[in-house]
């Protein structure tokens, strides 16, 4: 029931974006839910949002976890399983454009340092993955809850160093999770071509203790109805 309520609210958010910000319609929504796995679930039906495709990867073992991407049905795209790592909760897609370079987008979830679901091989696999993505030489986004606080310079520096090594810049600048006692920036958007981003934002939601983070990508030759 909790998941259904969150999806209903997500549908309302998408509707509000369309109504009030029609010039900047959201064409991609990436998320890291607490639960995206059940043998009895029809996941695509459960997570349906009108006029969006849903691409997801469930956690292979244990409970909870999993990542997903909603993409507008106005786009041509392909799943890039070849970029995904078995020991990293992530999904990659490539959006296909006829008159410009394609764009790579990933939804990623990195468990907290204290979690049993964070593999010892994470940093090595993450570095390998980002190297392969860099070789593609395409505009790329890495989006998700990485449990690395970008408000604290000394927090999980290895993860940050890997992003820097492959010329990815984290563009969200304000806290994405606020509690009574703390603020942290653990929900990120990292990309390798920041000059093509026209808007960046953090949106407080009513259905999670994490805020939504987002940005607008400039694609001048496309016009959506």
C-alpha positions as CSV (number, residue, x, y, z in Angstrom):
1,X,0.0,0.0,0.0
2,X,2.8,2.4,0.8
3,X,4.3,1.9,-2.6
4,X,1.0,2.5,-4.3
5,X,0.4,5.7,-2.4
6,X,3.9,7.0,-3.3
7,X,3.2,6.2,-7.0
8,X,-0.1,8.1,-6.8
9,X,1.7,11.1,-5.4
10,X,4.4,10.8,-8.1
11,X,1.7,10.8,-10.7
12,X,0.3,14.0,-9.2
13,X,3.8,15.6,-9.2
14,X,4.2,14.8,-12.9
15,X,0.8,16.3,-13.6
16,X,1.7,19.4,-11.7
17,X,5.0,19.7,-13.6
18,X,3.1,19.5,-16.9
19,X,0.5,22.1,-15.8
20,X,2.7,24.7,-14.2
21,X,6.1,24.2,-15.9
22,X,5.1,23.1,-19.4
23,X,8.2,24.7,-20.9
24,X,10.4,22.4,-18.8
25,X,8.5,19.1,-18.8
26,X,10.3,16.3,-17.0
27,X,11.1,13.7,-19.5
28,X,13.2,11.5,-17.3
29,X,12.6,10.5,-13.6
30,X,15.2,8.4,-11.8
31,X,14.6,6.9,-8.4
32,X,16.0,4.4,-5.8
33,X,13.0,2.8,-4.0
34,X,13.3,0.9,-0.7
35,X,11.6,-2.1,-2.3
36,X,11.7,-3.1,-5.9
37,X,11.5,-6.9,-5.7
38,X,8.8,-9.5,-5.2
39,X,8.2,-12.7,-7.0
40,X,4.5,-12.0,-6.9
41,X,4.7,-8.4,-8.2
42,X,3.9,-7.2,-11.7
43,X,6.5,-4.5,-11.3
44,X,5.8,-2.7,-14.6
45,X,2.1,-2.4,-13.8
46,X,2.7,-1.5,-10.1
47,X,5.1,1.4,-11.0
48,X,3.2,2.6,-14.0
49,X,3.1,6.4,-14.8
50,X,1.1,7.6,-17.7
51,X,3.2,8.2,-20.9
52,X,6.4,6.9,-19.4
53,X,8.3,3.7,-19.9
54,X,9.8,2.1,-16.7
55,X,13.2,0.5,-16.9
56,X,14.4,-1.1,-13.7
57,X,16.8,-3.5,-12.0
58,X,15.9,-5.3,-8.9
59,X,18.3,-6.2,-6.1
60,X,19.4,-9.8,-6.8
61,X,19.6,-11.0,-3.2
62,X,18.0,-9.9,0.1
63,X,15.2,-7.4,0.6
64,X,14.6,-3.9,-0.5
65,X,16.8,-2.0,-2.9
66,X,16.6,-1.8,-6.7
67,X,16.7,1.2,-9.0
68,X,14.6,2.4,-11.9
69,X,14.2,5.1,-14.6
70,X,11.1,6.5,-16.0
71,X,11.5,7.9,-19.6
72,X,9.0,9.7,-21.7
73,X,7.5,7.8,-24.5
74,X,8.5,10.7,-26.8
75,X,12.1,9.5,-26.8
76,X,13.9,6.7,-28.6
77,X,16.2,4.8,-26.2
78,X,18.0,1.5,-25.6
79,X,19.0,-0.2,-22.4
80,X,22.8,-0.3,-21.9
81,X,23.2,-3.5,-19.9
82,X,26.8,-3.7,-21.1
83,X,27.6,-0.7,-18.9
84,X,26.0,-2.1,-15.8
85,X,27.9,-4.0,-13.1
86,X,26.6,-7.0,-11.3
87,X,27.7,-5.8,-7.9
88,X,26.4,-2.3,-8.3
89,X,22.7,-1.4,-8.1
90,X,22.4,0.7,-11.3
91,X,20.7,0.8,-14.6
92,X,21.9,2.5,-17.7
93,X,20.0,3.7,-20.8
94,X,21.1,5.6,-23.9
95,X,18.7,8.2,-25.3
96,X,19.0,8.3,-29.1
97,X,18.9,11.6,-31.1
98,X,18.9,11.8,-34.9
99,X,20.5,15.3,-35.1
100,X,22.9,15.3,-32.1
101,X,25.0,13.0,-29.9
102,X,23.2,10.4,-27.8
103,X,23.0,10.9,-24.0
104,X,23.7,8.2,-21.4
105,X,21.7,8.2,-18.2
106,X,22.1,6.0,-15.1
107,X,20.1,5.5,-12.0
108,X,22.4,4.3,-9.1
109,X,22.0,3.3,-5.5
110,X,25.0,2.9,-3.2
111,X,24.1,1.5,0.2
112,X,25.5,3.1,3.3
113,X,28.9,2.1,4.6
114,X,27.3,0.2,7.4
115,X,25.1,-1.9,5.1
116,X,25.6,-5.5,4.5
117,X,24.5,-4.8,0.9
118,X,27.6,-2.6,0.1
119,X,30.1,-5.0,-1.5
120,X,33.8,-4.7,-0.7
121,X,34.4,-4.5,-4.4
122,X,32.1,-1.4,-4.9
123,X,34.9,1.2,-5.4
124,X,36.8,-1.0,-7.9
125,X,33.7,-1.9,-9.9
126,X,32.5,1.7,-9.8
127,X,35.8,2.9,-11.2
128,X,35.7,0.3,-13.9
129,X,32.2,1.3,-14.9
130,X,33.0,4.9,-15.0
131,X,36.0,4.3,-17.2
132,X,33.9,2.4,-19.7
133,X,31.3,5.2,-19.7
134,X,34.1,7.8,-20.3
135,X,35.4,5.8,-23.3
136,X,31.9,6.2,-24.9
137,X,32.7,10.0,-25.2
138,X,29.0,10.9,-24.8
139,X,27.2,13.3,-22.5
140,X,26.4,11.3,-19.4
141,X,24.4,11.6,-16.2
142,X,24.8,9.6,-13.0
143,X,21.8,10.1,-10.8
144,X,20.8,8.6,-7.5
145,X,21.1,8.1,-3.7
146,X,24.8,7.3,-3.2
147,X,25.0,7.8,0.6
148,X,28.1,10.0,0.1
149,X,27.7,13.4,1.6
150,X,28.8,16.1,-0.8
151,X,28.4,18.8,1.9
152,X,31.3,17.2,3.7
153,X,34.6,17.2,1.7
154,X,36.1,14.4,3.8
155,X,33.2,12.0,3.4
156,X,33.8,9.0,1.2
157,X,36.6,10.7,-0.8
158,X,37.3,7.6,-3.0
159,X,33.8,7.8,-4.6
160,X,34.3,11.5,-5.2
161,X,37.8,11.0,-6.6
162,X,36.5,8.5,-9.1
163,X,33.9,11.0,-10.4
164,X,36.7,13.6,-10.7
165,X,39.0,11.2,-12.4
166,X,36.5,10.8,-15.3
167,X,35.5,14.5,-15.4
168,X,32.1,14.1,-13.8
169,X,30.9,17.1,-11.7
170,X,28.3,16.8,-9.1
171,X,25.9,19.7,-9.8
172,X,23.4,19.7,-6.9
173,X,24.5,22.3,-4.3
174,X,22.0,22.1,-1.4
175,X,20.9,19.4,1.0
176,X,18.8,16.6,-0.3
177,X,18.0,15.0,3.1
178,X,17.2,17.0,6.2
179,X,16.4,15.6,9.6
180,X,15.9,17.3,13.0
181,X,19.6,16.9,13.7
182,X,21.4,17.0,10.4
183,X,21.5,18.0,6.7
184,X,23.2,16.0,4.0
185,X,23.6,16.0,0.2
186,X,23.5,12.3,-0.7
187,X,21.1,12.4,-3.7
188,X,23.2,13.6,-6.6
189,X,23.4,14.4,-10.2
190,X,26.9,14.0,-11.7
191,X,27.5,14.8,-15.3
192,X,30.4,15.4,-17.7
193,X,29.0,18.4,-19.7
194,X,27.7,21.0,-17.2
195,X,27.5,23.7,-19.8
196,X,24.4,22.0,-21.4
197,X,22.4,22.2,-18.1
198,X,20.0,25.2,-17.9
199,X,18.3,24.6,-14.6
200,X,19.1,22.7,-11.4
201,X,16.7,22.2,-8.5
202,X,15.9,20.4,-5.2
203,X,12.2,19.8,-4.6
204,X,10.9,18.9,-1.1
205,X,8.4,16.0,-1.3
206,X,5.7,14.7,1.1
207,X,6.4,11.0,0.5
208,X,10.0,10.6,1.5
209,X,12.6,12.1,3.8
210,X,14.7,12.6,0.7
211,X,14.1,15.6,-1.6
212,X,13.8,15.2,-5.4
213,X,16.8,16.5,-7.3
214,X,16.5,17.5,-10.9
215,X,18.0,19.5,-13.8
216,X,17.0,20.6,-17.3
217,X,19.1,19.6,-20.3
218,X,19.3,21.9,-23.2
219,X,18.3,20.1,-26.4
220,X,17.6,22.9,-28.8
221,X,16.5,21.0,-31.9
222,X,13.7,19.1,-30.2
223,X,10.1,20.4,-29.8
224,X,7.6,18.3,-27.8
225,X,3.9,18.7,-27.9
